[in-house]
């Protein structure tokens, strides 16, 4: 428990130290008039209380990643604890805060517009298609997990298929209605349930004091299938350390913030909170695997077993409701983000319900088609999930490179985004070449190609640096 406790404290210290340093580097202007006021439309641009925005942002980004991803990542041993802490403080929270800050300064611009401004117009067009597809995948993969958990809590007649239909109907309403009608009202309650779950499991960790991996034991890979820590673990633990999906959600809240100084607690703070949730579940999963072996690959089984054993029947239900709410609420805002991205591209106003329907109908038809394919068998869903996980981290790579160019142009210390960009480029490039769903090459060859790709990106950045210096 010593390593776990130190990691937990490190996340809190990181928020108050490194996070504040990043805020000073980026620069915050409390007098800046936010788009919640300048573009208020009663649908997406609506001033909201900061505490509510924080809860919504936290729930938006806390999908299955910090829970299911952390559970599967725990199989790798102590390295999972370290990645959650280092990734959250130095990569994920920086990624979320600066992208949210830029969206705020660009009148709530969606992620493709932000990336396009700094990586070029042609790349923006590619990012629009890539990001919208990712948002649809998020909505699909974040249906099956909560639907299965709900089926376990309800009578047999209400099976997984029934709950998938219910969740999709909810998605449609949440995507179409003004943000303060559903999301603004129920998200704080769901976020409270998720936080209750995390606090409850944290307390029981210290009550039971299970044997957890310690740094003194080394960083040995304990994965039963012998999967390599690099890059597999860094893709498995996505939302609990860094996630490109987060930058697609930040514009939703950037359109509701009433003061720029609130961007730090909302964006950087929500990511630190998510890192804490991921760390807690990595520790709880380690206990489960120690008691039951590492053969279990269904993270929902681990969640159900741990919560019922440690929190009792009532507490277990509340905790599972938090786990159910997290992916559902990430899924609905993913579709909402996709709607806004398409609207930005088409320059289509969104005050009228008819214009929103014009975008949403084809989008949901595509999502239903993907879902039907994934439901054919477990392999279909697993394949879509793996593609989602890699695409998610790749989106973080694109975002970090765009943020690095922004920092370069503004003459700010770009090292705070460049180092995470280089590391995640290496992770994603290596993964797609070594993974079975990718090119399936040997590990050594994949590492070599990943290194070459990373070096090329660094050279391109250096060329951009020289050009910017000449213009300045």
C-alpha positions as CSV (number, residue, x, y, z in Angstrom):
1,X,0.0,0.0,0.0
2,X,3.0,2.3,0.3
3,X,3.4,2.7,-3.5
4,X,-0.3,3.2,-3.9
5,X,-0.5,5.9,-1.2
6,X,2.5,7.7,-2.7
7,X,0.9,7.7,-6.1
8,X,-2.3,9.0,-4.7
9,X,-0.6,11.9,-3.0
10,X,1.5,12.5,-6.1
11,X,-1.7,13.1,-8.1
12,X,-2.9,15.7,-5.6
13,X,0.5,17.4,-5.4
14,X,0.7,17.4,-9.2
15,X,-2.5,19.4,-9.4
16,X,-1.3,22.1,-7.0
17,X,2.3,22.4,-8.3
18,X,2.8,21.3,-12.0
19,X,-0.7,22.2,-12.9
20,X,-0.3,25.7,-11.5
21,X,3.0,26.0,-13.5
22,X,1.2,25.0,-16.7
23,X,-1.5,27.6,-16.0
24,X,1.0,30.4,-15.5
25,X,2.8,29.3,-18.7
26,X,-0.4,29.3,-20.8
27,X,-1.7,32.5,-19.2
28,X,-5.2,33.2,-18.0
29,X,-7.1,36.5,-18.5
30,X,-10.1,36.8,-16.0
31,X,-11.3,39.8,-18.0
32,X,-11.7,37.8,-21.2
33,X,-15.4,37.6,-22.2
34,X,-16.2,34.0,-22.7
35,X,-18.3,32.6,-25.6
36,X,-21.0,31.6,-23.1
37,X,-21.9,35.3,-23.1
38,X,-20.8,36.5,-26.5
39,X,-22.5,33.6,-28.4
40,X,-25.2,32.6,-26.1
41,X,-27.9,30.7,-28.0
42,X,-29.9,28.8,-25.4
43,X,-28.8,25.4,-26.8
44,X,-25.0,24.9,-26.7
45,X,-23.7,28.3,-25.5
46,X,-25.2,28.7,-22.0
47,X,-23.5,30.2,-18.9
48,X,-23.5,27.6,-16.2
49,X,-22.1,27.4,-12.6
50,X,-18.5,26.3,-12.4
51,X,-19.1,23.4,-10.0
52,X,-21.7,22.0,-12.4
53,X,-19.4,22.4,-15.4
54,X,-16.7,20.5,-13.4
55,X,-19.1,17.6,-12.6
56,X,-20.2,17.5,-16.3
57,X,-16.6,17.6,-17.6
58,X,-15.5,14.9,-15.2
59,X,-18.4,12.6,-16.2
60,X,-17.9,13.4,-19.9
61,X,-14.3,12.2,-19.8
62,X,-14.7,9.4,-17.3
63,X,-16.1,6.7,-19.5
64,X,-15.0,3.1,-19.4
65,X,-11.3,4.1,-19.7
66,X,-10.4,5.0,-16.1
67,X,-12.3,2.0,-14.8
68,X,-12.2,-0.8,-17.3
69,X,-8.9,0.3,-18.8
70,X,-7.3,0.6,-15.3
71,X,-8.6,-2.9,-14.4
72,X,-7.0,-4.5,-17.5
73,X,-3.9,-2.4,-17.1
74,X,-3.4,-3.6,-13.5
75,X,-2.4,-7.0,-14.9
76,X,0.9,-5.3,-15.9
77,X,1.9,-4.7,-12.3
78,X,3.5,-1.6,-10.6
79,X,4.1,0.0,-14.0
80,X,0.3,0.7,-14.2
81,X,0.4,2.8,-11.1
82,X,3.3,4.9,-12.3
83,X,1.8,5.4,-15.7
84,X,-1.5,6.6,-14.3
85,X,0.3,9.2,-12.1
86,X,2.9,10.4,-14.7
87,X,0.6,10.2,-17.6
88,X,-2.2,12.2,-15.8
89,X,0.0,15.0,-14.4
90,X,2.5,15.5,-17.2
91,X,0.4,14.5,-20.3
92,X,-3.3,14.0,-19.9
93,X,-4.1,17.0,-17.7
94,X,-1.8,19.3,-19.8
95,X,-3.5,18.0,-22.9
96,X,-7.0,18.6,-21.5
97,X,-6.3,22.1,-20.0
98,X,-4.5,23.7,-23.0
99,X,-7.0,22.3,-25.6
100,X,-9.9,23.5,-23.4
101,X,-8.2,26.9,-23.0
102,X,-7.7,27.2,-26.8
103,X,-11.3,26.3,-27.5
104,X,-12.3,29.0,-25.0
105,X,-10.2,31.6,-26.8
106,X,-11.5,30.4,-30.2
107,X,-15.2,30.9,-29.2
108,X,-15.8,27.3,-28.3
109,X,-14.2,25.9,-31.5
110,X,-14.4,22.1,-31.9
111,X,-11.2,20.0,-31.8
112,X,-10.7,19.7,-35.6
113,X,-10.8,23.5,-36.0
114,X,-8.2,23.8,-33.2
115,X,-5.9,21.3,-34.8
116,X,-6.5,22.7,-38.3
117,X,-5.4,26.2,-37.2
118,X,-2.0,24.9,-36.2
119,X,-1.4,21.9,-38.4
120,X,-3.0,23.2,-41.6
121,X,-6.3,23.4,-43.4
122,X,-5.9,20.0,-45.2
123,X,-5.1,18.3,-42.0
124,X,-8.2,19.8,-40.5
125,X,-10.4,18.1,-43.1
126,X,-8.8,14.8,-42.3
127,X,-9.3,15.4,-38.6
128,X,-12.9,16.2,-39.1
129,X,-13.6,12.8,-40.6
130,X,-11.3,11.0,-38.2
131,X,-12.7,12.7,-35.1
132,X,-16.4,12.3,-36.0
133,X,-15.8,8.6,-36.7
134,X,-14.1,8.3,-33.3
135,X,-17.1,10.0,-31.6
136,X,-19.5,7.5,-33.2
137,X,-17.2,4.6,-32.1
138,X,-17.2,6.0,-28.5
139,X,-21.0,6.0,-28.6
140,X,-21.1,2.4,-29.8
141,X,-18.4,0.9,-27.5
142,X,-19.9,2.8,-24.4
143,X,-23.2,1.1,-24.9
144,X,-22.4,-2.6,-24.4
145,X,-20.6,-2.3,-21.0
146,X,-23.4,-0.4,-19.1
147,X,-26.1,-2.3,-20.9
148,X,-24.6,-5.6,-19.6
149,X,-24.3,-4.2,-16.0
150,X,-27.9,-3.0,-16.1
151,X,-29.1,-6.4,-17.3
152,X,-27.4,-8.0,-14.3
153,X,-29.3,-5.6,-11.9
154,X,-32.8,-6.1,-13.5
155,X,-35.2,-9.0,-14.2
156,X,-34.2,-11.5,-16.9
157,X,-36.8,-10.1,-19.3
158,X,-34.8,-6.8,-19.4
159,X,-31.8,-8.3,-21.2
160,X,-28.8,-6.5,-22.7
161,X,-30.6,-5.9,-26.0
162,X,-33.4,-4.1,-24.2
163,X,-31.0,-1.8,-22.3
164,X,-29.0,-1.1,-25.5
165,X,-32.2,0.3,-27.0
166,X,-33.0,2.3,-24.0
167,X,-29.5,3.8,-23.9
168,X,-29.7,4.7,-27.6
169,X,-33.0,6.5,-27.1
170,X,-31.4,8.4,-24.3
171,X,-28.5,9.3,-26.6
172,X,-30.9,10.7,-29.1
173,X,-32.6,13.0,-26.6
174,X,-29.4,14.1,-25.0
175,X,-27.9,14.9,-28.3
176,X,-30.8,16.9,-29.6
177,X,-32.0,18.8,-26.5
178,X,-30.3,22.0,-25.1
179,X,-27.4,21.2,-22.9
180,X,-29.1,22.4,-19.7
181,X,-32.2,20.3,-20.1
182,X,-30.8,16.8,-19.5
183,X,-27.0,17.0,-19.3
184,X,-27.0,20.0,-17.0
185,X,-29.6,18.5,-14.6
186,X,-28.7,14.8,-14.2
187,X,-24.9,14.8,-14.8
188,X,-24.0,16.2,-11.4
189,X,-26.1,13.4,-9.8
190,X,-24.3,10.7,-11.9
191,X,-20.9,12.3,-11.1
192,X,-21.8,12.2,-7.4
193,X,-22.5,8.4,-7.8
194,X,-19.2,7.9,-9.5
195,X,-17.3,9.8,-6.9
196,X,-19.1,7.9,-4.1
197,X,-18.0,4.7,-5.7
198,X,-14.4,5.9,-5.9
199,X,-14.3,7.1,-2.3
200,X,-16.0,3.9,-1.1
201,X,-13.5,1.7,-2.8
202,X,-10.6,3.9,-1.6
203,X,-11.8,3.6,2.1
204,X,-12.1,-0.2,1.7
205,X,-8.6,-0.4,0.3
206,X,-7.2,0.9,3.5
207,X,-9.7,-1.2,5.6
208,X,-8.7,-4.5,3.9
209,X,-5.1,-3.4,3.3
210,X,-4.5,-5.9,0.4
211,X,-1.1,-6.8,-0.8
212,X,-0.4,-4.5,-3.7
213,X,2.7,-4.3,-5.9
214,X,5.4,-2.0,-4.5
215,X,8.2,-0.2,-6.3
216,X,10.7,-2.1,-4.1
217,X,9.5,-5.2,-6.0
218,X,10.7,-3.7,-9.3
219,X,8.7,-3.0,-12.5
220,X,8.4,-6.7,-13.6
221,X,5.7,-7.4,-16.1
222,X,3.1,-9.6,-14.5
223,X,0.7,-9.9,-17.4
224,X,-0.4,-13.6,-17.7
225,X,-0.3,-13.5,-21.5
226,X,3.1,-11.9,-21.6
227,X,1.9,-8.9,-23.4
228,X,4.6,-6.2,-23.5
229,X,4.2,-3.2,-21.2
230,X,5.3,-0.9,-24.0
231,X,3.1,-0.1,-25.9
232,X,0.1,-2.3,-24.9
233,X,-0.3,-0.9,-21.4
234,X,-0.2,2.7,-22.5
235,X,-3.0,2.1,-24.9
236,X,-5.0,0.0,-22.5
237,X,-5.0,2.6,-19.7
238,X,-6.2,5.4,-22.0
239,X,-8.7,7.7,-20.2
240,X,-7.0,7.2,-16.9
241,X,-3.8,8.8,-18.1
242,X,-4.3,10.6,-21.4
243,X,-7.0,10.5,-23.9
244,X,-7.7,12.3,-27.2
245,X,-11.4,11.9,-26.5
246,X,-11.1,14.5,-23.7
247,X,-10.2,17.3,-26.1
248,X,-13.4,16.6,-28.1
249,X,-15.4,17.2,-24.9
250,X,-13.6,20.3,-23.7
251,X,-15.3,22.6,-26.3
252,X,-18.7,21.6,-24.8
253,X,-17.8,23.1,-21.5
254,X,-15.7,25.9,-23.0
255,X,-19.1,27.1,-24.4
256,X,-20.5,27.3,-20.9
257,X,-17.7,28.7,-18.8
258,X,-18.4,32.1,-17.3
259,X,-14.7,33.1,-16.6
260,X,-11.4,32.0,-18.1
261,X,-9.9,31.4,-14.7
262,X,-12.3,28.5,-14.2
263,X,-10.6,26.6,-17.1
264,X,-7.9,25.3,-14.8
265,X,-10.0,23.6,-12.1
266,X,-12.5,22.4,-14.8
267,X,-10.1,20.9,-17.3
268,X,-6.9,20.2,-15.4
269,X,-8.8,19.3,-12.2
270,X,-11.2,16.9,-13.9
271,X,-8.3,15.0,-15.4
272,X,-6.6,14.7,-12.0
273,X,-9.9,13.5,-10.5
274,X,-10.1,10.9,-13.3
275,X,-6.6,9.8,-12.7
276,X,-7.5,9.2,-9.0
277,X,-10.4,7.1,-10.0
278,X,-8.2,5.0,-12.4
279,X,-5.6,4.6,-9.6
280,X,-8.2,3.3,-7.2
281,X,-9.6,0.8,-9.6
282,X,-6.1,-0.4,-10.6
283,X,-5.5,-1.1,-6.9
284,X,-8.9,-2.8,-6.5
285,X,-8.3,-4.9,-9.6
286,X,-4.9,-6.0,-8.3
287,X,-6.7,-7.3,-5.1
288,X,-9.3,-9.1,-7.3
289,X,-6.6,-10.7,-9.4
290,X,-4.6,-11.7,-6.3
291,X,-7.7,-13.5,-4.9
292,X,-9.1,-15.0,-8.1
293,X,-6.2,-15.2,-10.5
294,X,-5.6,-13.1,-13.7
295,X,-7.7,-15.2,-16.0
296,X,-10.7,-12.8,-15.9
297,X,-10.8,-10.5,-18.9
298,X,-14.3,-9.1,-18.4
299,X,-13.8,-5.9,-16.4
300,X,-17.5,-5.7,-15.6
301,X,-17.1,-8.9,-13.6
302,X,-14.3,-7.4,-11.5
303,X,-16.4,-4.2,-10.9
304,X,-19.4,-6.3,-9.8
305,X,-17.4,-8.6,-7.5
306,X,-15.3,-5.9,-5.8
307,X,-18.2,-3.5,-5.1
308,X,-20.5,-6.2,-3.8
309,X,-17.8,-7.7,-1.5
310,X,-16.5,-4.3,-0.1
311,X,-19.6,-2.1,-0.2
312,X,-22.4,-4.5,0.5
313,X,-25.6,-4.9,-1.5
314,X,-26.8,-1.2,-1.3
315,X,-23.4,0.3,-1.6
316,X,-22.5,-2.1,-4.4
317,X,-25.6,-1.0,-6.4
318,X,-24.8,2.7,-5.9
319,X,-21.2,2.0,-7.0
320,X,-22.2,0.1,-10.1
321,X,-24.7,2.8,-11.0
322,X,-21.7,5.2,-11.0
323,X,-19.8,2.8,-13.3
324,X,-22.9,2.6,-15.5
325,X,-23.4,6.3,-15.6
326,X,-19.8,7.1,-16.6
327,X,-19.8,5.4,-20.1
328,X,-23.4,6.3,-20.9
329,X,-22.8,10.0,-20.2
330,X,-19.5,9.9,-22.2
331,X,-21.4,8.3,-25.1
332,X,-24.1,10.9,-25.3
333,X,-21.7,13.8,-25.2
334,X,-19.6,12.0,-27.9
335,X,-22.7,12.2,-30.2
336,X,-23.3,15.8,-29.2
337,X,-19.7,16.6,-30.0
338,X,-20.1,14.9,-33.4
339,X,-23.2,17.0,-34.1
340,X,-21.4,20.2,-33.3
341,X,-18.4,19.2,-35.4
342,X,-20.6,18.6,-38.4
343,X,-22.4,21.8,-37.8
344,X,-19.2,23.7,-37.7
345,X,-18.1,22.2,-40.9
346,X,-21.4,22.9,-42.7
347,X,-21.8,26.3,-41.0
348,X,-25.2,25.2,-40.0
349,X,-26.9,26.9,-37.1
350,X,-28.2,24.6,-34.3
351,X,-30.9,26.7,-32.7
352,X,-33.7,25.0,-34.7
353,X,-34.5,21.3,-34.0
354,X,-34.9,20.6,-37.7
355,X,-31.2,21.5,-38.4
356,X,-30.1,19.3,-35.5
357,X,-32.1,16.4,-36.9
358,X,-30.6,16.8,-40.3
359,X,-27.2,16.0,-38.7
360,X,-28.3,13.5,-36.1
361,X,-30.4,11.1,-38.2
362,X,-27.6,9.8,-40.6
363,X,-25.1,9.9,-37.6
364,X,-27.3,7.5,-35.5
365,X,-28.0,5.3,-38.5
366,X,-24.2,4.8,-38.9
367,X,-23.8,4.1,-35.2
368,X,-26.6,1.5,-35.3
369,X,-25.0,-0.3,-38.2
370,X,-21.7,-0.5,-36.3
371,X,-23.5,-1.7,-33.2
372,X,-25.3,-4.5,-35.1
373,X,-22.0,-5.7,-36.5
374,X,-20.4,-5.6,-33.1
375,X,-23.2,-7.6,-31.5
376,X,-22.7,-10.6,-33.8
377,X,-20.2,-12.0,-31.5
378,X,-17.7,-10.9,-28.7
379,X,-14.8,-10.8,-31.2
380,X,-16.6,-8.2,-33.2
381,X,-17.0,-5.9,-30.2
382,X,-13.5,-6.6,-29.0
383,X,-12.1,-5.6,-32.4
384,X,-14.1,-2.3,-32.4
385,X,-12.9,-1.6,-28.9
386,X,-9.3,-2.1,-29.8
387,X,-9.6,0.2,-32.8
388,X,-11.3,2.7,-30.6
389,X,-8.5,2.6,-28.0
390,X,-5.8,3.1,-30.6
391,X,-7.7,5.8,-32.4
392,X,-8.3,7.5,-29.1
393,X,-4.6,7.7,-28.3
394,X,-3.8,8.7,-31.8
395,X,-6.1,11.6,-31.5
396,X,-4.3,12.7,-28.4
397,X,-1.0,12.6,-30.5
398,X,-2.5,14.9,-33.1
399,X,-3.8,17.3,-30.4
400,X,-0.4,17.4,-28.6
401,X,1.4,18.2,-31.8
402,X,-1.1,21.0,-32.5
403,X,-0.7,22.3,-29.0
404,X,3.1,22.2,-29.4
405,X,2.9,24.4,-32.5
406,X,0.6,26.8,-30.6
407,X,3.1,27.0,-27.8
408,X,5.9,27.5,-30.3
409,X,4.1,30.4,-32.1
410,X,3.3,32.1,-28.8
411,X,6.9,31.9,-27.6
412,X,5.9,29.7,-24.6
413,X,7.9,26.8,-23.2
414,X,6.7,24.2,-25.7
415,X,8.5,21.4,-23.9
416,X,5.5,20.8,-21.7
417,X,3.5,19.5,-24.7
418,X,6.4,18.4,-27.0
419,X,7.7,15.6,-24.6
420,X,4.2,14.0,-24.2
421,X,3.7,14.4,-28.0
422,X,6.9,12.5,-28.7
423,X,6.2,9.7,-26.2
424,X,2.6,9.2,-27.3
425,X,3.7,9.2,-31.0
426,X,6.1,6.4,-30.2
427,X,3.4,4.5,-28.3
428,X,0.8,4.7,-31.1
429,X,3.1,4.1,-34.0
430,X,4.6,1.0,-32.3
431,X,1.2,-0.3,-31.3
432,X,-0.4,-0.2,-34.7
433,X,2.6,-2.1,-36.2
434,X,2.8,-4.8,-33.5
435,X,-0.9,-5.3,-32.7
436,X,-2.9,-8.2,-34.3
437,X,-5.5,-5.8,-35.4
438,X,-2.8,-3.7,-37.0
439,X,0.1,-4.9,-39.1
440,X,1.1,-7.8,-36.8
441,X,4.8,-7.3,-37.2
442,X,7.5,-8.5,-34.8
443,X,8.1,-6.5,-31.6
444,X,11.6,-5.4,-32.6
445,X,10.6,-4.3,-36.1
446,X,7.6,-2.4,-34.7
447,X,9.8,-0.6,-32.2
448,X,12.2,0.4,-35.0
449,X,9.4,1.7,-37.2
450,X,7.8,3.5,-34.2
451,X,11.2,5.2,-33.5
452,X,11.5,6.3,-37.1
453,X,8.0,7.7,-37.2
454,X,8.7,9.6,-33.9
455,X,12.0,11.0,-35.3
456,X,10.3,12.2,-38.5
457,X,7.7,14.0,-36.4
458,X,10.4,15.7,-34.4
459,X,12.3,16.8,-37.5
460,X,9.0,18.3,-38.9
461,X,8.5,20.1,-35.7
462,X,12.1,21.4,-35.8
463,X,11.5,22.7,-39.4
464,X,8.4,24.5,-38.1
465,X,10.4,26.0,-35.3
466,X,12.9,27.4,-37.8
467,X,10.2,28.8,-39.9
468,X,8.5,30.5,-37.0
469,X,11.8,32.0,-35.8
470,X,12.3,33.5,-39.3
471,X,8.9,35.0,-39.3
472,X,9.4,36.4,-35.8
